[in-house]
């Protein structure tokens, strides 16, 4: 099931950023799906969200954090690396990017790191 079908998605996508990057000489740019700072309550709900991995169906937490808060529609790499290479995952990432390409959200002051 796509995260785009979850009720929380409508709230999360206000904070979503598509980060374009290129690596390993790939012609087509790769991209990451990351999030700007969001209210703590929403962040806690996002981290608690569980959906099936789009590749194998195992339960996963699609909102994760390393240096940034990001979306991953597959099992963690240290669990099943093959899931992250699935066409279903690529299709989901592209569908999210396509959805966001048509959106123009003005960042709220708290998203820019300003204290009000």
C-alpha positions in Angstrom: 0.0 0.0 0.0 1.3 3.4 -0.9 2.0 6.0 1.7 -0.1 8.3 -0.6 -3.2 6.4 0.6 -2.5 7.0 4.2 -4.5 9.8 6.0 -1.3 11.4 7.3 0.1 11.9 3.8 -2.0 15.0 3.3 -0.2 16.6 6.3 3.3 15.2 5.5 3.5 16.4 2.0 3.4 20.1 3.1 6.9 19.4 4.5 8.2 17.2 1.7 11.2 18.2 -0.4 12.5 16.4 -3.4 16.3 16.5 -3.3 17.9 15.9 -6.7 21.4 14.5 -6.8 23.6 12.6 -9.2 25.9 9.8 -8.2 28.0 7.1 -9.9 27.8 8.7 -13.4 24.1 8.0 -13.8 22.6 10.0 -16.6 19.2 10.4 -15.1 19.4 12.3 -11.8 18.5 10.4 -8.7 16.4 12.0 -6.0 15.7 11.7 -2.3 12.4 12.3 -0.6 13.1 14.3 2.6 11.2 16.5 5.0 11.6 20.0 6.3 11.2 20.4 10.1 7.7 19.7 11.1 5.7 19.9 14.4 6.9 17.4 17.0 3.4 15.8 17.2 3.3 15.2 13.5 6.8 13.9 13.4 6.0 11.4 16.2 2.9 10.2 14.3 5.0 9.9 11.1 7.7 7.8 12.8 5.0 5.5 14.3 3.3 4.9 10.9 3.6 1.3 9.6 2.8 0.3 6.1 3.7 -2.8 4.0 7.0 -2.7 2.1 6.0 -2.1 -1.5 8.3 -4.9 -2.7 7.8 -7.8 -0.3 4.8 -6.7 1.9 6.6 -6.9 5.3 5.6 -4.2 7.7 8.0 -1.2 7.7 8.2 2.3 9.1 8.5 4.4 5.9 9.4 7.7 7.6 13.0 7.3 9.0 15.8 9.5 10.2 19.5 9.5 9.8 20.9 13.0 9.2 17.5 14.0 7.8 14.0 12.8 8.1 13.2 10.9 4.9 10.8 8.5 3.1 11.7 4.9 2.3 9.0 2.7 0.8 11.1 -0.5 1.2 12.6 -2.6 3.9 15.7 -1.1 5.6 18.9 -1.9 3.6 20.3 -3.9 6.5 17.2 -6.1 6.4 16.5 -6.8 2.7 18.6 -4.8 0.2 16.7 -6.4 -2.7 13.5 -4.6 -1.8 15.1 -1.2 -2.4 16.0 -2.2 -5.9 12.4 -3.2 -6.8 10.6 -1.5 -9.7 7.6 -1.0 -7.3 9.8 1.2 -5.2 11.0 3.2 -8.2 7.5 3.6 -9.3 6.4 4.9 -5.9 9.2 7.4 -5.7 8.4 8.7 -9.2 4.7 8.9 -8.3 5.5 11.0 -5.2 7.9 13.2 -7.3 5.3 13.7 -10.0 2.6 14.6 -7.4 4.9 17.1 -5.8 6.0 18.6 -9.1 2.5 20.0 -9.4 2.4 21.4 -5.9 3.6 24.8 -4.7 3.7 25.0 -0.9 5.0 28.2 0.7 7.2 27.1 3.6 5.8 28.2 7.0 8.3 30.2 9.2 8.8 27.3 11.5 9.8 25.1 8.5 12.6 27.6 7.8 14.1 27.3 11.3 12.7 30.6 12.6 11.3 30.7 16.1 8.1 32.7 16.4 
